[in-house]
Amino acid sequence: MSLNGQIDADPVWAIDTDDFTVAEGIEWGAHRHDNLNELLWATRGTLTVETERGWFAVPNAVGLWIPRGVEHRVVAAAHTSFRCTHLEPHIGSPADDVTAVAIPETVSTLLSRLQVPPYLSQEVRTHAELLVPMLLEPVQVSTVDLPLPVDDRTLRIAQAILADPADDRELVDWGFAVGASARNLSRLFVAETGLTFTTWRTRARMRRAIELLAADHSVSAAAAKVGYATASAFVQAFRREIGHTPGAFASARARTT
């Protein structure tokens, strides 16, 4: 529909946005959009998104640009509100890879205006849509690179740790469970993920910790849930892997909510 209330003959939208609000935590399993770029952005709370690039924590006022064809998995904590914007590739892109981008008020307002009547005329809408990718600026957010092993035995171990990051069994114990020696499992983890078993488990714990902190769990609660006996040990591991303390991560979230 045009500004004067007349319906365009064949309106064409290159940008479309859907709103979501979840009362309880929810997960969208691994999927991809072959013909559309995607912009995920939280309006309240925090999303966590897993891609081949790593595990991204996406707080309020920041979005995640996901180019077409990139497989991703999305987790929204309870009481999170977010928007999912799909964009036709021909209008441009702020990046060629998965990238966190700032969502300035100008972009938020523009995307909201494109969704509501009275709808812009096709000519005006086309110009407005072209502005959106141009106004998205890449920013840094917390991410964890966690490649999965491929051997059935190491993959079973990895999946068990992802399901329960607090599991503190060492490779000798895991060897009895999956039928392999600790030495062989150690070699497989390095060959298949580029990480030692200990480093891989630590990153799996940090990935879960980011989810917990994003859902407003305290630092001490997050530490216990991912297998650390003390908050101080957790803080040291978090700073080593993420680059700053969990408290700093929580404070950065608070400034954007």
N, C-alpha and C positions, 0 to 999 in steps of 0.2 A: 504494500500500500504506500502511496506517495504522501508527501506532507500535506497536500490539499485534500486528502481523503479518497483519492481515486486509486483503484486497484491497478497495478501494473499488469500488462498482458502476461508476461512470463517472468516473474521476479526470480533472480538468481542470487542465492546467498553463498558467498565464499567463506563465511564465518558463521558458526552456529554454536551457542553456549547452552549447556544444561546445568541446572543447580541441584546439588545433593546435600541433604542433612541426615546424619546418622545418629540415632539415639544410643546404639551399641556399636562396639567395634565391628568392622566388616572388612572382608578381603575380596578383591577381584583377582582371580587367578591369572597366570601368565597368558597374555593375549597381545595382538598387534593390530594396527590399522594400516592396511596396505596402500590406501589411496589418499589418506589425510594426515597432516601433521596434527599434533595434539599439544594443548597447553593445559596442564593441571595446576590449579591454584586454590589454596585454602583461604577462606574468608573468616574462619574461626577454627582454632585448633591447629593440628599438624597432620600432614600426610607423610607416609613413608613409601617410597617407590623403589622397586628392585629392577635393575636392567643389567645388561652385560657390562656396563660401565661401573657398576657397583650399586650400593644401597644408599639412596638419597633420603635425607630428612628435609621435608619441604614445609617451613613454617608459614604462618600468616604473612601476607604482603610479599611473598616470594612465590614464583611459579616454576614448574619444570617443563621445559620444552622437549618434546619427544618427537623426533622426525618420523615420518611414515615408514612402516616396515620394521620398526624397532620393537622387539618383544619386551613387555614390561608387566610387572605385578604391582598392585596398589593396595595398601593397607591404610584404612582411616580409623583413628582412635574414636572412642565413644565421644559423642557431643561435638563432632567435627562437622563443619559446613564447608563445602568446597564447590568449585565450578570446573567443568570440563569443557574446554573450547576446542572445537575441531576446525581446522583451517585448510582450505585448498592450497596445494603446493605453489600454484602459480602466483600467489600474492606475495611471496617472499618468505624469508626465514632469518631469524637472528643468529642461527648456528647450524652447522651441518651434523652435529652430534648431540646426544642428550646433554642439556645444559640448563642450569638454574638461571632464572632471569628475574629481575625486579619487576613488580607489577605496580607502576606508579598510578596515582589516582586518575590521571588522564586516561590510561588504558582501561582501568576498571570501569570508569564512567562510560567510555566509548563502547566497550563490549556490552555493558548493560543497556545502553541506548539502542544498540543494533537489534536487541531482542524484543523490544516492546513497541506497541502501536502508539501513535500513528507511525507506520513504517516509513523509512526514508525512501525517496525515489531511487530507482536503480542507479542513476548517475551519481547521486550523492553518496549512496551506500558504497558503491565501488571505490570512490575516493577515500571514504572513511575506513574501509577494510584494508586498503593498502597501507594505511598509517600504522596499524597495529604491530606488525612484525618489526617495523622501523623503530618503534618506541620501546621495544623490549631490550633491556641491557643485561648481559651476562653478569652473574654475581657468584660468590663462593658460598657453598653450603656444605654441611658435614656429609661425607660419603665414605663407605667402606667397600673396598674391593674384596670380594669373597668368591673366587671361582670354585666350582664343585669338582671333586674328583670323578673319574669315570669308571674305574674298576668296581665291580659289584661289592667287594668287601669294604673298600674305602668309602664308597658312596653310602653304604649302609651306616657306617660310623658317622659320616657327615650329617646325614639326615636325622640320626638319633640326637646328635648334638644340637642341631637346629631346632628340634622339637623340645629339647630340654638343655639349654645352655649351661645349667648348673651341674650337669653330669660331669663329675671330675675323674672318671676312669682314665687311666693312662693306657698307652698302646699295648702293654703287656696284657692288661685286663681285656681290652678290646680284641686282642688276638684270640683269646679263648672264645669270645662270643662269635667271631666271624670266621674262625678257622685259618689263621695266618700268624706268622711270627711277627713280633714287634719290629724286628729289623726290616722285614719285607714291607710291612705297612708304612714304616717311616720313609723308606725309599719311594714307595708309591705316592705318598702325599706330596713329596717334593717334586717328583717327576710330573705329576698330574695337575698340581695347582701352583707350583713355584713357591710354595710355603711349607715350612716345617709343620708337623702336626700341632705343636704347641702354639705357633703363630696363627694357624688356621682357626684353632679353637678360640683363641683370644679375640680374633676378629668376628667370629660368630657371636661371641658374647657381646662385643661392642655393637654389633648390628641390632641385637635384641635390646640392648641398653638404650640405644637411640629411640627405638619404638616406645620404650617405657617412659623415658624422660619426656618425649613428645606428648605422651598421654598424661603428663603431670605427676608421675610417680616421683617420690623424693629420691635423692642420690643414694641414701642408705637402703631404701627399698629396692631400687634398681640393682644395687650391688649384690644384695642377697639373692635376688631372683636369677641373676646370671652367674652365680657360683663363687662370689668373693666373700671370704670370711670377715673382712673388714672393709669399711668404706674407703680407708686410705689406700689400700691395695688396688681397689677399683679405680680410684681417682688417678693413680699413677699409670695404670694400664690404659685408661681412657685418654689421658693426655698424650701418652706415647703413640697411640694408634690414630687418634683424631686430630691431635695438634693443640687442643685446649682442654680445660677441665670440664667435667659434666656440669658443674655449677655455672661456668661461663656459657655453656650451651643453653642451659635453662634460662639464664638471664637474657641471652640474645632472643630467645623465643618470647619472653615476657615483654620485651620492648616492641615486638611486632604484633602482639595480641591486644 
